[in-house]
Amino acid sequence: MNLMLYMSPIAVIALLPVTLFMEPDVISVTLTLAKQHQYMWILLLVNSVMAYSANLLNFLVTKHTSALTLQVNLFASPFLTGELHLGDNETSNVDCVTHCAGSWKC
């Protein structure tokens, strides 16, 4: 957890100036969109929470198992997705949840 605590502020300090340099009108566009769409700030908050949760999950999996476990699961997921969508396999939501739970050892 200390890695996320120390990594997040440094990432903001490193990426914010670069973003403002490469996209100089991003602040005005964001404020214009916020005036047009009333739920934009809620969606931005939900997006930020989801990104933080994904990073937290990656760190927790690595901490409690090993980095190899995370790599194997990330390696197997595209193949499962391809098998389900490209093949003519009939699957249900239960099949997908069961596979995910089995691969993450929940």
C-alpha positions in Angstrom: 0.0 0.0 0.0 2.9 2.3 0.6 3.8 2.1 -3.1 0.4 3.6 -4.1 0.7 6.2 -1.4 4.0 7.4 -2.7 3.5 6.7 -6.4 0.2 8.6 -6.9 1.4 12.1 -6.0 4.5 11.7 -8.1 2.4 10.5 -11.1 0.2 13.6 -10.8 3.2 15.9 -10.5 4.8 14.3 -13.5 1.8 14.0 -15.8 -0.2 17.1 -15.1 2.3 19.6 -16.6 2.8 17.3 -19.6 -0.9 17.1 -20.1 -1.4 20.8 -19.9 1.5 21.4 -22.4 0.2 18.8 -24.9 -3.4 19.8 -24.6 -3.5 23.5 -23.8 -7.3 23.9 -24.0 -8.2 20.9 -21.9 -9.4 23.0 -19.0 -11.8 25.2 -21.0 -13.1 22.1 -22.9 -13.7 20.3 -19.5 -15.5 23.2 -18.1 -17.7 23.6 -21.2 -18.5 19.9 -21.1 -19.4 20.2 -17.4 -21.9 23.0 -18.2 -23.5 20.9 -21.0 -23.6 17.6 -19.2 -24.9 17.6 -15.7 -23.6 14.2 -14.8 -20.0 14.6 -16.0 -18.5 15.2 -12.6 -20.2 12.1 -11.2 -19.0 10.0 -14.1 -15.5 11.4 -13.7 -15.6 10.4 -10.0 -16.8 6.9 -10.8 -14.1 6.6 -13.4 -11.4 7.7 -10.9 -12.7 5.2 -8.3 -12.7 2.4 -10.8 -9.1 3.2 -11.9 -8.0 3.4 -8.2 -9.7 0.1 -7.5 -8.0 -1.6 -10.4 -4.6 -0.5 -9.2 -5.4 -1.5 -5.7 -6.5 -4.9 -6.8 -3.3 -5.4 -8.8 -1.2 -4.4 -5.8 -3.2 -6.7 -3.5 -2.9 -9.7 -5.8 0.9 -9.1 -6.1 1.3 -8.6 -2.4 -0.6 -11.7 -1.3 0.5 -14.1 -4.1 3.2 -13.2 -6.5 3.7 -11.1 -9.6 3.6 -14.4 -11.6 0.0 -15.0 -10.6 -1.1 -11.6 -12.0 0.8 -12.2 -15.2 -0.7 -15.6 -15.7 -4.3 -14.3 -15.2 -3.7 -11.3 -17.5 -2.2 -13.7 -20.1 -5.2 -16.1 -19.9 -8.0 -13.5 -20.0 -7.6 -12.4 -23.7 -7.7 -16.1 -24.7 -10.9 -16.7 -22.8 -12.5 -13.6 -24.3 -11.5 -14.7 -27.8 -12.8 -18.2 -27.2 -16.1 -16.8 -25.9 -16.7 -14.2 -28.6 -15.1 -15.6 -31.7 -16.0 -19.2 -31.2 -19.6 -20.4 -31.5 -19.6 -21.3 -27.8 -22.8 -20.6 -25.9 -22.0 -19.2 -22.5 -23.9 -17.6 -19.7 -22.9 -15.0 -17.2 -22.6 -17.8 -14.6 -19.9 -19.4 -16.8 -17.9 -16.2 -17.0 -18.2 -15.5 -13.2 -17.2 -19.1 -12.4 -14.1 -18.8 -14.7 -13.1 -15.5 -13.1 -13.6 -16.8 -9.6 -11.6 -20.0 -10.4 -8.7 -18.1 -12.0 -8.5 -15.6 -9.1 -8.9 -18.3 -6.4 -11.6 -16.3 -4.7 
